[in-house]
Amino acid sequence: MPNPLLDILNPQQREAVTAGDGPVLVLAGPGSGKTRVLTTRLAHVIATRRAFANQILAVTFTNKAAREMKERIAGMVEADEAKAVTASTFHALCLRILRADATRLGYKANFSIFDEGDQMGLIKKIITRVSAKDEKLDPTWAKNMISKAKNERLPMPSGDESLIGAVFHRYDQELRALNAMDFDDLLGKAVTLLSEHHEVRDKWRERVKFLMVDEFQDTNALQLDLVSQLVGNSRPNVCVVGDD
């Protein structure tokens, strides 16, 4: 019997789409249909009743890519099923995780998100407060160093060792005092929440039966840690696609 989901795929794509439970890694060059494979596998999981639509999570890196993924899914499954699937960026997913349980990390549920302008304004104020007359620190460089440290989990020097260390620690303290996070905090705080609070992690693992990751070559260690926290290590139903 013809299967409209599978008939347009080549043999390699069909193999990836119909693979059984457990981890699936798809490596292929640009323009080879990786996202089509990912979304078709998602639709196939729903069609074969291996999971309900609201138990499937698909993540990517940009809002544009997330919108395109949602559009593809909407063309493959029923409207109510397409609406039930969570397809978002990593940061939007982390925001959802944190809105539900950030109180466990000492934040109020209505914490605010600092955009780049907010960050620069706060960093400039802190540099003015903590630097000596003969000390100079470029705010943009400081912001980039703080972002790099958070995303790569690099230890920053303590406040008495360097000016950038003092700025980093004061910046972190003031964000928390303002019940705020910056964009980079979303990933780090979500991973901390899931790793340190097992009841939160177990709640998400129970909810996410299948996890799909597009553009997997772009993931950093923190994002990979988030994926691991969400699916566990015992034959996880995770499908990732990326450029070789």
N, C-alpha and C positions, 0 to 999 in steps of 0.2 A: 504493500500500500504506500503511495507517495506520502512523504512527510515534508511539508513546506518549510519547516525549520532546517532540515538537513539537506534537502535536494540542491540547494545553491552552493553547498560547501564542497571543497576538494577533499580527497581521502584523508589527508593529514589534519585538516580542520575538523572533519567529522570525527576522527579518532579522539581529538582533544575534547570536543563537545560531548561525546557520549561516554567518555571515560568514567569509571565507577567512582565510588566514594574514596576519600583520601586526597592527598596533595597532588596537584597537577601544575606542572611548569611548562609554559609555552614560550619558546624562544624563536623569534623570526625577525626579519628585517623590516624597515619602514614600508608602509603601504601594502603589507602582505595579508591584512585582514585580521590582525590580532584582536582589536576591539570587537569586531564582528564575532569572533570565536568566543570571547568572554561573555558578551550579551546573549549569544545563542545558547551557550552552556547554561546561563542563568535561566533562560526561558525553558530549556529542556528539563532542568531540575524541577521547575514548577509543573511542566506538562506531564512528567513521569511521577509526580506526587512524592518526590523524595524530600521535599520541604514545602511549607507554605510560603507565599510571597513575602510575608512579614518576617520570615526567618532568614532572609537573604540580605546580605550587605555587600554593596559594590562601592569601592573607593578609588579615587583618582586624585590628580594634583591641582587642577584648575577648575574654576566655576564653569568655564566654557565646556571643558571635557565632561564634567558631571552632567551638564544640561544635554549634551549630545548623547551621553549614555542613557539618560532617561528617555530621550526621544526614540532611540533604538529599541529600548525595552517596551515602550508603549506600542510600537509597531509589531510586537511579537506575542504579547499576552493580552488577556482581557484588561479592560480599563481599571477595574477595581484591584486587580493583581498588580498592575503597573504602579498604581498609587501606593500600594502597600510595601513595595520594595524600597529599601533605603539605598539611594545612590547619591553619593556626596563626595566632597573633598575630605582629605584627612583632617583638616582643621575644623570643618563643619561637624564631622563626626565627634571629634574631641570636645567641641563646645557642647554638643548634646550630652555626652557622658558627664561632663563637669557640671552642667546646669542641674542635673539630677542629684549629684552627690558631692559637690564641692564643699559643702559644710563639713565633711569629714576631714578636709584639709585646712579647716579654719577660715574659709571664706563664706560670705553670705551667698545665698543662691542667686541674688541679683547682681553679682559682680559685673563690673564693666570691662570692656576690651579697649585697650589703648591702641590707636592707630599710629602710623608713622609720625604724624605731626605731634600727637600727644607725647610719644616717646622722646622726640627731639627736644620738645619744650622742657620736659622733666630733666633730661640729661644735661641740657645747657644750664639749668638752674643749679643742679647738683655740682657741676664742674665749677661754677662761680663760687659756690659755698665752700668746697673742700680744697681747692687749689691754692697754693701759695702764690705770692706776687710774681715770682720768676718761673712758675710752672705753666705750661701750655698743653692743652689736650683738645684735639679736633673732635667735635661732637659726633660727626658722621662716622669717623673711625671708631670712636668709643661705642656707638650704637652697633656697628658691624661686629666688633669684638664681643660685645655682650650677646648678640644673636648667635655668633659662632660658638661661643662657650655653652649656650643653652642647647643648641641643636646637636652639638657633638659631645655634650656632657664633659666639657673640659674644666678642670679645676682653675678657678681664678685666684690670683694672689690675694692675700688678706689685706685689709684696708691700710695696715701700717707698712706694707711692703712697697706699694706703688700707688700712683694717682689713679690708674685705671682700676686697680683693685678696690680703692676707696669708693670710686664712682659706682662700680658694679654693685657692691654691697649696699650702699646707700640707695641706689636705684631699686634694688630688690625689696629693701625694707619699706620704701615709700610706696611702691606699688601695693604691697600687702596692706599697709596702713590705709590706703585709699580704696581697699576692696576691689582691686583691679588686677588684670593680667594683660600682658602684651601678646602679640600674635604667636611668638615663639613659645610662650608659656603654655599655650593650649595643648601642644603635644606632650611636653615634659610633665605637666601637672596631671594630664590624663593617664600617662604611663605610671606615674607615682601612685595615683589613686587606685589603679587596677592592681598594681603589684603589692601595695601595702594593705589593701582592704579586700580580703578574699571574698567577702560576701558580695561586693560590687562586681568583682571580676567574674564570680560564678553566675551572677545575674545576667551579665552580658554573654557569657559563654552559653548559657541556657537559651538565650534569645537568638544568637547568631549560629545557625546550623550550617550555612555556607557563606564563605567570605571570598569575594572576587577583587583582585587588585589589578588595575590597568597601569601601564607604563612603569612596570616594576623596577626597571633599570634606574629610575630616579629616586628610589627609596634610600633614605639614610638609616643609620643604625637605630635611631630613636623610633622611626616609623616601623622598622622591622620588629622592634621590641613591642610596639603597640599591636601589630598583627599577631605576634606570639601570645601576648596576654589575652587577646580576644578568642583565639582558637585552641590554645593549649598545644601539647606536644604528642598526644596520643592519636595518631592517624587523623590529623585535622582535615576538614573539608575546606581547603583553601586552594583557589586557582589563581595563579599569577601569570600575566603575560608581559613580555618586554622585549626590547631589541637585544640581540646577542652581543 
